[in-house]
């Protein structure tokens, strides 16, 4: 990017994330921020390895990067950058912003675009307090979290930083901008699930991206779906149910998933699954969505406890008992330590298998 160092600084929007795949929700948000704030460009920066998705299979960076290139083709003010691939490792936003500011800070002002669904959990991010000093934070509407919820929370955690709908983006002091953009309820998770079930993903993302996904058979190795939607209509039980539940936790961005084989230890259930969310709100949303989706897959939740507080949600799926924790509460109770004699299972391409022990 050629920039006259003696002239006014360019105004650059930054939109990161997994982008697996990029869709119209990302593109429309970027377009509206570009227009409302009078930006010069918006850079899409695919993550190399997102910290909150270390346990999910990720489409290779090269393919996610190519899908972004296809999605923005024909738009001169959209660019795609490979900063994260060159640095590799876990992709933390604070590290990315420091790198970009060091490279281009003399020529550019940066506006870091976040959906409300990500912003509400910003306190779980690495060095989150430093983010407003590295770029203006621009929060856009993203279901199911409202702008009002994020504004209330940000007013508490960033009490000394102006928060509002200001568009005078030429200033360099820390600021947070809240924008009521078009809230398209499209998710990459849902697109992957649809593609995995050989269902249409048309009109959720650009046609060139859809064609690329079809040509390269991305997301179509959905071994779990065949189990979770059996042709005979019978309930899913045992280890197959545990596999389906495991996948639902991943789809809802659950973290640090542990599966314990309790068949020779406890009469309560065959399997215990322990996982955590980044906030009580995250845990509550995860439990609610899991209950609804698993019911469609003939995996019934017989009882649920702790959903109102979201600190420790206990879900009984008969053969499988699920413990969803807010991280500090999980550490305090240490269920893994309590049941340390239970064999652990790990997810492989063939399903849940016993964990291999180092000799």
KAWO-V426696 format. One record per residue. N is the residue number from 1. RES is the residue in one letter. PSI is psi in whole degrees, -180 to 180 (none if undefined). OMEGA is omega in radians with two decimals (999 if undefined). BURIAL is # if it has 24 or more other C-alpha atoms within 12 Angstrom, else .. Layout:
N&RES&PSI&OMEGA&BURIAL  N&RES&PSI&OMEGA&BURIAL
//
This chain:
1&X&118&3.13&.  2&X&129&-3.11&.  3&X&133&3.07&.  4&X&109&-3.04&.  5&X&-21&-3.13&.  6&X&-13&-3.10&.  7&X&-173&3.12&.  8&X&151&-3.13&.  9&X&144&3.05&#  10&X&148&-3.13&#  11&X&112&-3.00&#  12&X&124&3.00&#  13&X&146&3.12&#  14&X&124&3.09&#  15&X&110&-3.10&#  16&X&-155&-3.14&#  17&X&177&-3.09&#  18&X&-41&-3.11&#  19&X&55&-3.02&#  20&X&73&0.03&#  21&X&168&2.97&#  22&X&146&-3.12&#  23&X&-178&-3.06&#  24&X&-25&3.07&#  25&X&-45&3.08&#  26&X&-48&-3.00&#  27&X&-41&-3.12&#  28&X&-40&3.10&#  29&X&-45&3.14&#  30&X&-40&-3.13&#  31&X&-42&-3.11&#  32&X&-39&3.07&#  33&X&-44&3.10&#  34&X&-46&-3.07&#  35&X&-47&-3.06&.  36&X&-42&-3.07&#  37&X&-2&3.11&#  38&X&43&-3.13&.  39&X&160&3.06&#  40&X&-38&3.14&#  41&X&161&2.92&#  42&X&126&3.11&#  43&X&126&3.01&#  44&X&128&-3.05&#  45&X&89&3.12&#  46&X&138&3.10&#  47&X&148&3.06&#  48&X&-50&3.08&#  49&X&97&-3.11&#  50&X&136&-3.09&#  51&X&-28&-3.10&#  52&X&3&-3.08&#  53&X&34&-3.08&#  54&X&-24&-3.09&.  55&X&-8&-3.13&#  56&X&141&3.03&#  57&X&130&-3.07&#  58&X&136&3.03&#  59&X&137&-3.11&#  60&X&144&-3.08&.  61&X&-43&-3.09&#  62&X&-40&-3.13&#  63&X&-39&3.08&#  64&X&-38&3.09&#  65&X&-43&-3.13&#  66&X&-38&3.12&#  67&X&-37&3.08&#  68&X&-43&3.11&#  69&X&-44&3.13&#  70&X&-39&-3.08&#  71&X&-35&-3.03&#  72&X&4&-3.14&#  73&X&129&-3.12&.  74&X&-8&3.11&.  75&X&108&-3.05&.  76&X&-24&-3.09&.  77&X&0&3.03&#  78&X&134&3.09&#  79&X&156&3.04&#  80&X&136&-3.04&#  81&X&146&-3.10&#  82&X&33&-3.14&#  83&X&-46&-3.03&#  84&X&-35&3.14&#  85&X&-37&3.14&#  86&X&-33&3.14&.  87&X&-33&-3.13&.  88&X&-171&-3.09&.  89&X&-171&3.13&.  90&X&136&-3.04&.  91&X&101&3.07&#  92&X&134&-3.09&#  93&X&-39&-3.10&#  94&X&-37&3.11&#  95&X&-41&3.10&#  96&X&-48&-3.10&#  97&X&-38&3.09&#  98&X&-41&3.13&.  99&X&-48&-3.11&.  100&X&-40&-3.14&#  101&X&-37&3.11&#  102&X&-36&-3.10&.  103&X&-40&-2.96&.  104&X&7&-3.03&#  105&X&-27&3.14&.  106&X&-22&-3.09&.  107&X&-17&-2.96&.  108&X&151&2.91&#  109&X&137&-3.03&#  110&X&144&-3.10&#  111&X&108&-3.02&#  112&X&114&-3.01&#  113&X&126&-3.11&#  114&X&138&2.98&#  115&X&155&-3.14&#  116&X&-31&-3.12&#  117&X&-34&3.08&#  118&X&-40&-3.06&#  119&X&-33&-3.08&#  120&X&-22&-3.14&#  121&X&23&-3.02&#  122&X&-24&-3.13&#  123&X&-13&3.09&.  124&X&-3&-3.09&#  125&X&155&3.08&.  126&X&126&3.07&.  127&X&47&-3.06&.  128&X&-28&-3.13&#  129&X&-23&-3.07&.  130&X&-15&-2.99&.  131&X&-46&-3.11&#  132&X&-22&3.12&#  133&X&-13&-3.12&#  134&X&-26&3.12&#  135&X&152&2.99&#  136&X&129&3.11&#  137&X&128&3.12&#  138&X&113&-3.07&#  139&X&124&-3.13&#  140&X&155&-3.10&#  141&X&132&3.12&#  142&X&111&-3.13&#  143&X&145&0.14&#  144&X&9&-3.06&#  145&X&134&-3.09&#  146&X&158&3.05&#  147&X&-39&-3.12&#  148&X&-43&3.13&#  149&X&-45&-3.12&#  150&X&-40&-3.14&#  151&X&-42&3.11&#  152&X&-45&-3.11&.  153&X&-43&-3.12&.  154&X&-32&3.10&#  155&X&-29&3.13&.  156&X&-41&-3.03&.  157&X&-19&3.06&.  158&X&63&-2.99&#  159&X&-23&-3.06&.  160&X&7&-3.09&.  161&X&129&3.12&.  162&X&134&3.13&.  163&X&129&3.12&#  164&X&-157&-3.12&#  165&X&26&-3.10&.  166&X&146&3.11&.  167&X&7&3.10&#  168&X&78&-2.93&.  169&X&12&3.13&#  170&X&-13&-3.10&.  171&X&154&-3.03&.  172&X&-5&-3.13&.  173&X&154&-3.12&.  174&X&137&3.13&#  175&X&157&3.09&#  176&X&127&-3.10&#  177&X&130&3.09&#  178&X&123&-3.10&#  179&X&130&3.08&#  180&X&81&-3.14&#  181&X&171&3.11&#  182&X&124&-3.05&#  183&X&90&3.09&#  184&X&118&-3.08&.  185&X&68&3.10&.  186&X&136&3.13&#  187&X&147&3.07&#  188&X&-36&3.13&#  189&X&-45&-3.13&#  190&X&-39&3.11&#  191&X&-44&3.12&#  192&X&-41&-3.13&#  193&X&-42&3.11&#  194&X&-46&3.13&#  195&X&-38&3.13&#  196&X&-25&3.12&#  197&X&13&3.12&#  198&X&36&3.08&.  199&X&162&-3.04&.  200&X&137&2.99&.  201&X&13&3.13&#  202&X&143&3.11&.  203&X&5&3.00&.  204&X&-18&-3.11&#  205&X&166&-3.10&#  206&X&147&-3.07&#  207&X&-36&3.11&.  208&X&-36&3.11&#  209&X&-43&3.11&#  210&X&-44&3.14&#  211&X&-38&3.13&.  212&X&-43&3.12&#  213&X&-44&-3.13&#  214&X&-45&-3.10&.  215&X&-40&-3.08&.  216&X&4&3.11&.  217&X&41&3.10&.  218&X&145&3.05&#  219&X&8&-3.01&#  220&X&0&3.08&.  221&X&58&-3.08&.  222&X&76&-3.11&#  223&X&-30&-3.08&#  224&X&-36&-3.03&#  225&X&-34&3.13&#  226&X&-32&3.13&#  227&X&-41&-3.04&#  228&X&-12&3.09&#  229&X&68&-3.05&#  230&X&145&-3.11&.  231&X&-28&-3.06&.  232&X&-3&3.08&.  233&X&6&-3.13&.  234&X&154&3.11&.  235&X&148&3.09&#  236&X&130&-3.03&#  237&X&171&3.00&#  238&X&-138&-3.05&#  239&X&-28&3.07&#  240&X&-40&3.07&#  241&X&-41&3.12&#  242&X&-40&3.12&#  243&X&-44&3.13&#  244&X&-42&3.13&#  245&X&-42&3.09&#  246&X&-48&-3.13&#  247&X&-37&3.11&#  248&X&-38&3.08&#  249&X&-44&3.08&#  250&X&-46&-3.11&#  251&X&-27&3.13&#  252&X&19&3.03&#  253&X&29&3.00&#  254&X&154&-3.03&#  255&X&160&3.03&#  256&X&58&-3.08&#  257&X&130&3.10&#  258&X&129&3.10&#  259&X&123&-3.13&#  260&X&130&3.09&#  261&X&107&-3.04&#  262&X&11&-2.99&#  263&X&-30&3.13&.  264&X&9&-3.01&.  265&X&-43&-3.01&.  266&X&139&3.06&.  267&X&-7&-3.04&.  268&X&-45&-3.08&.  269&X&162&3.12&#  270&X&-34&-3.07&#  271&X&139&2.97&#  272&X&133&3.06&#  273&X&126&-3.13&#  274&X&132&3.13&#  275&X&173&-3.12&#  276&X&158&3.04&#  277&X&168&-3.05&#  278&X&-12&3.12&#  279&X&167&3.08&#  280&X&-35&3.11&#  281&X&-42&3.10&#  282&X&-45&3.14&#  283&X&-44&3.14&#  284&X&-47&-3.14&#  285&X&-39&3.13&#  286&X&-47&-3.13&#  287&X&-44&-3.11&#  288&X&-46&-3.12&#  289&X&-38&3.12&#  290&X&-45&-3.13&#  291&X&-43&-3.10&#  292&X&-48&-3.07&.  293&X&-41&-3.13&#  294&X&-30&3.07&#  295&X&-38&3.09&.  296&X&-27&-3.12&.  297&X&15&3.11&#  298&X&34&3.01&#  299&X&101&-2.98&#  300&X&133&3.01&#  301&X&111&-3.05&#  302&X&-30&3.09&.  303&X&157&3.12&.  304&X&135&-3.12&#  305&X&147&3.04&.  306&X&8&-3.06&.  307&X&-31&-3.09&#  308&X&-39&-3.13&.  309&X&-35&3.11&.  310&X&14&3.12&#  311&X&-39&3.10&#  312&X&106&-3.14&#  313&X&124&-3.13&#  314&X&122&-3.10&#  315&X&126&-3.11&#  316&X&111&3.09&#  317&X&32&3.12&#  318&X&-88&-3.13&#  319&X&-18&-3.06&#  320&X&129&3.03&#  321&X&129&-3.08&#  322&X&132&3.05&#  323&X&111&3.09&#  324&X&122&-3.04&#  325&X&149&2.74&#  326&X&132&-2.90&#  327&X&-49&-3.12&#  328&X&-33&3.14&.  329&X&-38&3.10&#  330&X&-44&3.14&#  331&X&-41&-3.10&.  332&X&-45&-3.05&.  333&X&-27&3.04&.  334&X&61&3.14&.  335&X&-33&3.12&#  336&X&-40&3.10&#  337&X&-37&3.13&.  338&X&-37&-3.12&.  339&X&42&-3.04&.  340&X&-14&3.12&.  341&X&-10&-3.12&.  342&X&131&3.07&#  343&X&140&3.11&#  344&X&145&3.06&#  345&X&148&3.10&#  346&X&152&3.14&#  347&X&129&3.05&#  348&X&179&3.11&.  349&X&-21&3.12&.  350&X&7&3.13&.  351&X&-164&-3.14&#  352&X&125&-3.11&#  353&X&155&3.09&.  354&X&140&3.12&.  355&X&134&3.11&.  356&X&131&-3.14&.  357&X&141&3.05&.  358&X&135&3.12&.  359&X&none&999&.
//
